[in-house]
Amino acid sequence: MLTDSKLRAQVDSLWDKLWSGGLANPLDAIEQISFLLFLKRLDDEENRREKLAKLRQQPYQPRIPAEMRWSYWTRLEGSQALKHLREQVFPWFRNLGNSGSSFELYMKNAELKINRSGLLIEATKLIDQMQISAQNQDAQGDLYEYLLGRLNTAGLNGQFRTPASSIMGGAASASKDWARVSQQTMGEPNGKDF
């Protein structure tokens, strides 16, 4: 359970921005949040490694190319950031895993579904404010559980749900037994039920 009310409010705000920005499918929203959080964590880890090398007075060998890092592309102007993320970062991202690894399998079709530069900038600012790396492992796990819990409430945002009678009626339209199914779904054709 995500008990940090500030973090919960930030996640809710990000979710709402994605939904109003065109990602009404909750699975798409969770996927995009996960991708962005992962890219942020990669950059945070690279920053940690760099600081540690300086403290130890050792040479720093970056694992992530500078132009792929969160700290690079989030400083670009909105449309440039969107283009860079779509054309440079995500193709690189898809090829991060070792050949045959589960990471490669899951990421091979990764794509940025955020289509508005303003939405991308808003999302990255909210993620920066979350300070994910400063959260303990339990809070990070709770964040994902909270996101998955949003699947249970996905219909509350106004998504259209097809009534069972319409589904049955549509399926029956291809059926030879149309009269029987129409009576079951819409009632008797006596004028009272139509």
N, C-alpha and C positions, 0 to 999 in steps of 0.2 A: 504494500500500500504506500502510495506516495504521500508522505506526511508533511513535507515541506510545502507550506501553502504558497510561498513565493514562486517556487519552481513549478508547482501545479498551475498557478495562474499564468506563468510564462508559456507552459506547454499548451494550455487552453487558448491563449492568445495566438500562438503559432498555428494551432489546429484551425482556429477560426479564420485566420488570414489565408491559409491554404485553401480552405473550403470556399471562401468568398472569391479567391483568386482562380477558381476553376477546378480544383482538385476535390470534387464532391465525393468521389469513391474513397471510403476510409482506408482501403488497402493501399491505394496510391499515396494517400497522405502519410501513412505509416512508413511506407517504403521510402518516400522522399525525405522525410524527417530522419530516418535511419541512415540514408546515404549522407546527408549533410552532417549529422552527428559524427559519423565515422570519419569523414574528411576533416572535421574540426579536431577530433581526437588524434588523428595522424599528425596534424600540425602541432598540437600541444605536446605530443610525445617527442617530436623532432626538436621543439624548443627546449624540452627537458634534457634531452641528450646533449644539445649544444651547450647549455649552461653547465652541465656536469663535466663536459670536456674542458671548459674554461676553468672551472674550479680545480680540476686535477692537472691543469696546465698541459693538457694533451691535445694533439691535433683533432679537429672535428671533421668527421667524414659524414656528410649528409646522406641519408638513405632516400630522401624524397627530393626530386628536382625542385628548385626554388619556384619555378613557374606553376607547379602543381599544388603548391601549398596554399592552404586557407588564407594565411597572412599575405599572400601575394594577390590572389584573384579577388578577394573581398575588398581590396583597395582600388580596384578598377572601377571605372564609371559603369553604371548599371547595364547598359546594352553590351558593353565590352565584356563585363563579367559573365553575363549570360552566354554570350558567344564562346568565350574562353572555356567556361565550364562544360558546355555542350560539345565543343569541337576538340578540346585539348584534354581537359581533366577526366571526363568520363571515359573516353577511349583508353587513356592511361590506366584509369581505375579498373576497367574491365580486364586488363591484362596483368594486374598485380599478383595474382595467385600463381602458385607453381602448377605446371601442367598436370592435369588429372586431379588437382586438389578440390576439396569441396568449395573453397572460396571461388576458384575458377568456375566451377559449375554454377554456383548461385549468381555470380556477377557477370557471366557472359552476355546477358541481355540487359544489363543495367543501363538505364537511360534517364536523362533529366526530363521530368514531365512538367516542370515549372516553366511556363512560357512567357511570363512577364518579368521584365528586368526589375521593376519596382517591387514585385513580390519576392524575388530572389534576394534583393537587398534587405527588405524587411525581415525575411526569414533568417538571414545570416546575422543580422543585428540582434534578433531575439535569441538566437543560439549563443552568440557571444555573451549576452547578459546572463545566460543560464550558468555559466562557468562550470561546464560539465566535468572538466578534469579536477576541479576542486571538490566535487561530490565524491563521497565514498562509493565503493562498489555496490553496496546495498541500495543506495539512492539511485544509482544508474540502472540497476535492475528494476527497481520500483518504477522508474520512469517508463521503461519499456512495458511493464505490466500495465501501467496506467494507459499507455497508448493502445495496447491490445484491448483493454477494457472499453475503449471508445468504440470498438466494433459492436458492442452490445447496444450502444445508443445511437448508432449511425442513422437510424430512421427518424430521429428527432429533429434533424436539420432540414426537413422538408423534402427529402428525396421521395420520389413517387414509388408507391408500392402497388403492384397490380393485384386487384382483388381476385380471390380464388375463382369467383364466378366468371370473370373475364378470361382467366387462363383456361378454364374448362371450356368456355364457349369458343375460344380461339382454336383449341385442340380439336373440338368437335366439328368445326367447320370443314376440316379435312376428313371427317369421319362419314361413313355411309349411314350412321345412326343419328343423324342430326336432330330429328324430331324428339327422340327420347332424351338426349342430352340437353336440348334447349328447354325442355320442360323441367328438367332437374335444376338448371342454372337460373332460369328466368321465371319459372312459374307457368301456370296454365295460360294458354292464349285466349282467355275469356275477357280480357280488358282490365281485370282487377289487379293483376300482378305486374303488368307492363308499365 
